[in-house]
Amino acid sequence: MLCLGLSGGLDRVYENPLELPNTFLHDGAAVLVKDGRVIAAVEEERLNRIKHSNKLPSSAIEYCLAAAGVELRDVDRIAFYATEPYCNAMLERLFISQPEISIPLNANLLLRHLLAAEFGTEIDPSRVSFVGHHQAHAVSALAMSGFEESLVLAIDGCGDFLSGLLAVGSGTEMTELMTFPENNSLGLFYLETIRYLGYGLFDEYKVMGLAPYGDPARYRELFAQFYELSANGGYRVHLDRIGPALLRNIEVRRKGMPFTQQHQDVSASLQEALERIVFHILRHYRESTGMKRLCLAGGVAHNCTLNGKLLYSGLFEDIFVQPAAHDAGCALGAALMVSNEAGQPAPRERLQAVYWGPDVGSDDSIEQELKGWAGHLEIERTADVAARAAEWIADGAVIGWVQGRSEFGPRALGNRSILADPRPAANKDRINAMVKKRESYRPFAPSVLEEDAGAFFELPDGRAEYPFMNFVVRVRESKRALLGAITHIDGTARLQTVSRTSNAAYWELINAFKSRTGVPILLNTSFNNNAEPIVDSVADAITAFLSTELDGLVVGSFLVKKRATTLESWTALAVSLPPHVSLYRVRAHSGRERQETVCEIRMGHSSQDSVRVSHDLFEMLMQIEKEAVLADLLARVTSDRTRHEALVNELRGLWDQRRIRLHPSQTARS
């Protein structure tokens, strides 16, 4: 029994985006389940390179099918991560606002048409299911927890006109206790507040990292106006009060402005309010149901500070957080729901690893890919990659590490990671500035050998397995000075324990670092820059390596360093445009009574995410069909070398932002 779960959008990557509310249809993914077991899963963003992709997860579906050696016609059930009435209502809302768009107002029909167009096979309506959004969240956690019975809490922004549910799970069945309406959304409560801190949708985790710098007492009384706690675990949030109150009481931060103590205190008060509400709900239902275990899913379950507080509270004997708790995880839940309906439930086993994505490939294929960049890379094959990489890190290098199958979900768990020595506090600032290009306060996670975790971190009840970076735990006070790069300002860290059984290659690397330094820990952050999702392929890794200041790259059995490049090494590359990028020449006002023609490159079809480019570069890019060698394009524009250098630098700036692709020519490689 093959069941395919889907999340994401209802249009294709090269089409106009459906202008639906931004909290609907995002984080596209595909998960393929065989007889209740996951055999392949990947987020669409890893493949189409659009962060939080709201497109039909075509590439993710294609990968899952290829991993199983099947075609779409072989799949027994296909499940989408929202109810059909909800999707139809959104499509109707779209039609009212954009009547010029010609699409079916039936979501089932639209999905089947899209799949038929993409995969060349008609889909019988009986094979397609639309499942409850929050049920999918909840099942994704319950089915992977290994618990025979537990309380299940799914909370996020919104979906299916709700913002979450609470249930009791027993065996493979789940009994709902209550649902949370959209106007009581804890996800929207958080989101509405952070708008006044210069952040928006998908930035919630940044504010969670900022909160420890603040004092929650300063705005505690103010935040008390934004929510009420009532009997029997009830609560109410007042989303309409947040904006007016914050406008009167704080200096609103705009994106890019510095953070003041005021902003830090607001972050701390917000985090405290969220924790207080969730604890209020869970305390009541822990007592009324008698459930001793807890499953968490939904976007709010990525608040690992909250999860850590729950862990230390002792309220539950065990807590399982589904590692892809955001909407991509609904694809997992949807697949498991229809598999269970068909008599093939997930086995009652605790999830140990989520390395379900595409494999990096054989050493021979990796070598071929690397050699295509001969003008830019020095490569060395080694028989002991862990020892050599550990030596690099111990000597102060910050490296990209790419091995095996990619992780499902938002965390780099040792297969698509940037790694560094966890000891020098300066490494935190260095990586934030030179690689991630993000706020300096943002913390990094430690990866520790499972068997050594208790010696460095305070682990409740002696439990040593925290493989998914889902919990913030306390660094032992005696180790905080040693672990300067991964210890947050409040003495905590977002922990990942590494098992030799689950990830032998990563365990060997950390163990090799331990042999050199006595420290069984590495600083681990996702391998990407600020403009892209986590890398997935070797090509992605090379691009990220060359467009950041990483010291080295380790992929498969290869150690990779950068060569000093020349203009010729850059112009030997080919340039192409991603499917979601468009070129526009428009008239724009440059003064009260003056207009000029400007050239833009846009992500999608909206001018809201556009970058202006020079006329010469625009003309070059307009000549590309599939790809073109850069030297050939430059020759058509000018013969002046100085102008060539300027255009290459402009192009590299767009490459850094992932608005164009630079790569070895397919023609040359074939």
ChimeraX attribute file (.defattr): number of C-alpha atoms within 10 A of each C-alpha:
attribute: neighborCount
match mode: 1-to-1
recipient: residues
	/A:1	14
	/A:2	23
	/A:3	29
	/A:4	30
	/A:5	32
	/A:6	32
	/A:7	32
	/A:8	28
	/A:9	22
	/A:10	21
	/A:11	19
	/A:12	18
	/A:13	22
	/A:14	14
	/A:15	12
	/A:16	13
	/A:17	17
	/A:18	20
	/A:19	14
	/A:20	14
	/A:21	10
	/A:22	10
	/A:23	12
	/A:24	19
	/A:25	24
	/A:26	21
	/A:27	25
	/A:28	30
	/A:29	34
	/A:30	34
	/A:31	33
	/A:32	31
	/A:33	27
	/A:34	21
	/A:35	19
	/A:36	23
	/A:37	18
	/A:38	19
	/A:39	18
	/A:40	26
	/A:41	32
	/A:42	31
	/A:43	33
	/A:44	30
	/A:45	25
	/A:46	28
	/A:47	21
	/A:48	19
	/A:49	20
	/A:50	21
	/A:51	18
	/A:52	22
	/A:53	25
	/A:54	25
	/A:55	26
	/A:56	26
	/A:57	28
	/A:58	23
	/A:59	20
	/A:60	27
	/A:61	27
	/A:62	16
	/A:63	21
	/A:64	25
	/A:65	21
	/A:66	14
	/A:67	17
	/A:68	14
	/A:69	9
	/A:70	13
	/A:71	15
	/A:72	22
	/A:73	14
	/A:74	12
	/A:75	18
	/A:76	17
	/A:77	24
	/A:78	24
	/A:79	29
	/A:80	28
	/A:81	32
	/A:82	26
	/A:83	18
	/A:84	18
	/A:85	13
	/A:86	17
	/A:87	23
	/A:88	17
	/A:89	15
	/A:90	21
	/A:91	22
	/A:92	16
	/A:93	16
	/A:94	18
	/A:95	18
	/A:96	11
	/A:97	12
	/A:98	12
	/A:99	11
	/A:100	8
	/A:101	12
	/A:102	8
	/A:103	14
	/A:104	15
	/A:105	17
	/A:106	15
	/A:107	22
	/A:108	17
	/A:109	15
	/A:110	17
	/A:111	19
	/A:112	19
	/A:113	16
	/A:114	18
	/A:115	20
	/A:116	15
	/A:117	11
	/A:118	14
	/A:119	14
	/A:120	13
	/A:121	14
	/A:122	14
	/A:123	20
	/A:124	10
	/A:125	12
	/A:126	9
	/A:127	14
	/A:128	19
	/A:129	21
	/A:130	21
	/A:131	22
	/A:132	21
	/A:133	29
	/A:134	31
	/A:135	22
	/A:136	29
	/A:137	34
	/A:138	33
	/A:139	29
	/A:140	31
	/A:141	30
	/A:142	35
	/A:143	29
	/A:144	24
	/A:145	26
	/A:146	17
	/A:147	23
	/A:148	15
	/A:149	20
	/A:150	27
	/A:151	29
	/A:152	29
	/A:153	28
	/A:154	28
	/A:155	27
	/A:156	28
	/A:157	25
	/A:158	24
	/A:159	22
	/A:160	22
	/A:161	13
	/A:162	19
	/A:163	24
	/A:164	31
	/A:165	22
	/A:166	25
	/A:167	21
	/A:168	22
	/A:169	24
	/A:170	14
	/A:171	16
	/A:172	17
	/A:173	15
	/A:174	19
	/A:175	12
	/A:176	14
	/A:177	13
	/A:178	11
	/A:179	16
	/A:180	21
	/A:181	16
	/A:182	18
	/A:183	18
	/A:184	20
	/A:185	22
	/A:186	26
	/A:187	22
	/A:188	21
	/A:189	23
	/A:190	24
	/A:191	20
	/A:192	18
	/A:193	22
	/A:194	23
	/A:195	18
	/A:196	21
	/A:197	24
	/A:198	17
	/A:199	19
	/A:200	15
	/A:201	15
	/A:202	12
	/A:203	13
	/A:204	20
	/A:205	14
	/A:206	17
	/A:207	23
	/A:208	20
	/A:209	22
	/A:210	22
	/A:211	23
	/A:212	20
	/A:213	17
	/A:214	18
	/A:215	18
	/A:216	21
	/A:217	14
	/A:218	14
	/A:219	19
	/A:220	17
	/A:221	11
	/A:222	15
	/A:223	21
	/A:224	13
	/A:225	13
	/A:226	17
	/A:227	18
	/A:228	12
	/A:229	15
	/A:230	10
	/A:231	9
	/A:232	12
	/A:233	17
	/A:234	13
	/A:235	16
	/A:236	17
	/A:237	20
	/A:238	14
	/A:239	19
	/A:240	12
	/A:241	13
	/A:242	19
	/A:243	13
	/A:244	9
	/A:245	14
	/A:246	18
	/A:247	11
	/A:248	9
	/A:249	11
	/A:250	14
	/A:251	13
	/A:252	17
	/A:253	18
	/A:254	13
	/A:255	13
	/A:256	9
	/A:257	10
	/A:258	10
	/A:259	16
	/A:260	12
	/A:261	11
	/A:262	19
	/A:263	24
	/A:264	21
	/A:265	22
	/A:266	29
	/A:267	28
	/A:268	25
	/A:269	24
	/A:270	23
	/A:271	22
	/A:272	18
	/A:273	21
	/A:274	19
	/A:275	17
	/A:276	13
	/A:277	19
	/A:278	17
	/A:279	18
	/A:280	18
	/A:281	19
	/A:282	20
	/A:283	14
	/A:284	15
	/A:285	19
	/A:286	18
	/A:287	11
	/A:288	11
	/A:289	13
	/A:290	11
	/A:291	17
	/A:292	16
	/A:293	20
	/A:294	26
	/A:295	29
	/A:296	28
	/A:297	31
	/A:298	33
	/A:299	24
	/A:300	24
	/A:301	25
	/A:302	25
	/A:303	21
	/A:304	22
	/A:305	24
	/A:306	22
	/A:307	22
	/A:308	21
	/A:309	16
	/A:310	20
	/A:311	21
	/A:312	16
	/A:313	12
	/A:314	12
	/A:315	18
	/A:316	18
	/A:317	13
	/A:318	17
	/A:319	21
	/A:320	24
	/A:321	26
	/A:322	27
	/A:323	25
	/A:324	28
	/A:325	28
	/A:326	22
	/A:327	30
	/A:328	32
	/A:329	35
	/A:330	38
	/A:331	33
	/A:332	33
	/A:333	33
	/A:334	35
	/A:335	33
	/A:336	32
	/A:337	28
	/A:338	27
	/A:339	27
	/A:340	18
	/A:341	9
	/A:342	15
	/A:343	11
	/A:344	19
	/A:345	20
	/A:346	22
	/A:347	15
	/A:348	15
	/A:349	12
	/A:350	13
	/A:351	16
	/A:352	16
	/A:353	17
	/A:354	21
	/A:355	22
	/A:356	21
	/A:357	24
	/A:358	23
	/A:359	18
	/A:360	21
	/A:361	16
	/A:362	12
	/A:363	14
	/A:364	11
	/A:365	13
	/A:366	18
	/A:367	19
	/A:368	12
	/A:369	16
	/A:370	21
	/A:371	16
	/A:372	17
	/A:373	20
	/A:374	14
	/A:375	17
	/A:376	19
	/A:377	21
	/A:378	16
	/A:379	19
	/A:380	12
	/A:381	15
	/A:382	13
	/A:383	9
	/A:384	12
	/A:385	19
	/A:386	21
	/A:387	18
	/A:388	18
	/A:389	25
	/A:390	27
	/A:391	17
	/A:392	19
	/A:393	20
	/A:394	20
	/A:395	11
	/A:396	14
	/A:397	19
	/A:398	23
	/A:399	25
	/A:400	28
	/A:401	23
	/A:402	27
	/A:403	22
	/A:404	20
	/A:405	19
	/A:406	27
	/A:407	26
	/A:408	25
	/A:409	27
	/A:410	19
	/A:411	19
	/A:412	22
	/A:413	26
	/A:414	28
	/A:415	25
	/A:416	28
	/A:417	24
	/A:418	27
	/A:419	27
	/A:420	27
	/A:421	28
	/A:422	27
	/A:423	22
	/A:424	16
	/A:425	16
	/A:426	11
	/A:427	21
	/A:428	24
	/A:429	18
	/A:430	16
	/A:431	23
	/A:432	19
	/A:433	15
	/A:434	13
	/A:435	20
	/A:436	20
	/A:437	15
	/A:438	15
	/A:439	15
	/A:440	13
	/A:441	16
	/A:442	16
	/A:443	22
	/A:444	23
	/A:445	25
	/A:446	26
	/A:447	30
	/A:448	28
	/A:449	25
	/A:450	20
	/A:451	14
	/A:452	15
	/A:453	24
	/A:454	17
	/A:455	12
	/A:456	20
	/A:457	21
	/A:458	18
	/A:459	19
	/A:460	16
	/A:461	11
	/A:462	9
	/A:463	12
	/A:464	19
	/A:465	17
	/A:466	21
	/A:467	22
	/A:468	25
	/A:469	23
	/A:470	25
	/A:471	25
	/A:472	22
	/A:473	23
	/A:474	22
	/A:475	26
	/A:476	18
	/A:477	13
	/A:478	11
	/A:479	15
	/A:480	21
	/A:481	15
	/A:482	16
	/A:483	24
	/A:484	19
	/A:485	27
	/A:486	30
	/A:487	26
	/A:488	24
	/A:489	16
	/A:490	11
	/A:491	17
	/A:492	24
	/A:493	27
	/A:494	24
	/A:495	28
	/A:496	27
	/A:497	21
	/A:498	29
	/A:499	20
	/A:500	14
	/A:501	10
	/A:502	14
	/A:503	18
	/A:504	11
	/A:505	18
	/A:506	22
	/A:507	24
	/A:508	20
	/A:509	23
	/A:510	22
	/A:511	23
	/A:512	21
	/A:513	25
	/A:514	18
	/A:515	13
	/A:516	13
	/A:517	14
	/A:518	10
	/A:519	21
	/A:520	24
	/A:521	31
	/A:522	30
	/A:523	23
	/A:524	27
	/A:525	24
	/A:526	23
	/A:527	28
	/A:528	25
	/A:529	22
	/A:530	14
	/A:531	16
	/A:532	19
	/A:533	23
	/A:534	28
	/A:535	26
	/A:536	26
	/A:537	21
	/A:538	21
	/A:539	17
	/A:540	18
	/A:541	23
	/A:542	21
	/A:543	19
	/A:544	24
	/A:545	25
	/A:546	18
	/A:547	18
	/A:548	17
	/A:549	17
	/A:550	20
	/A:551	17
	/A:552	21
	/A:553	27
	/A:554	23
	/A:555	26
	/A:556	23
	/A:557	20
	/A:558	23
	/A:559	21
	/A:560	21
	/A:561	19
	/A:562	18
	/A:563	14
	/A:564	10
	/A:565	11
	/A:566	11
	/A:567	13
	/A:568	12
	/A:569	14
	/A:570	22
	/A:571	19
	/A:572	19
	/A:573	22
	/A:574	23
	/A:575	24
	/A:576	19
	/A:577	20
	/A:578	19
	/A:579	14
	/A:580	19
	/A:581	17
	/A:582	18
	/A:583	21
	/A:584	17
	/A:585	14
	/A:586	10
	/A:587	11
	/A:588	12
	/A:589	11
	/A:590	11
	/A:591	8
	/A:592	6
	/A:593	6
	/A:594	8
	/A:595	11
	/A:596	11
	/A:597	11
	/A:598	17
	/A:599	22
	/A:600	19
	/A:601	23
	/A:602	19
	/A:603	20
	/A:604	21
	/A:605	18
	/A:606	11
	/A:607	12
	/A:608	9
	/A:609	11
	/A:610	19
	/A:611	15
	/A:612	14
	/A:613	20
	/A:614	13
	/A:615	14
	/A:616	15
	/A:617	18
	/A:618	18
	/A:619	16
	/A:620	19
	/A:621	21
	/A:622	13
	/A:623	12
	/A:624	16
	/A:625	9
	/A:626	10
	/A:627	19
	/A:628	20
	/A:629	22
	/A:630	24
	/A:631	19
	/A:632	13
	/A:633	19
	/A:634	21
	/A:635	13
	/A:636	11
	/A:637	15
	/A:638	12
	/A:639	10
	/A:640	10
	/A:641	12
	/A:642	10
	/A:643	14
	/A:644	19
	/A:645	17
	/A:646	12
	/A:647	19
	/A:648	19
	/A:649	14
	/A:650	14
	/A:651	21
	/A:652	18
	/A:653	14
	/A:654	17
	/A:655	18
	/A:656	19
	/A:657	16
	/A:658	23
	/A:659	22
	/A:660	19
	/A:661	19
	/A:662	23
	/A:663	18
	/A:664	20
	/A:665	18
	/A:666	13
	/A:667	10
	/A:668	11
	/A:669	10
	/A:670	5
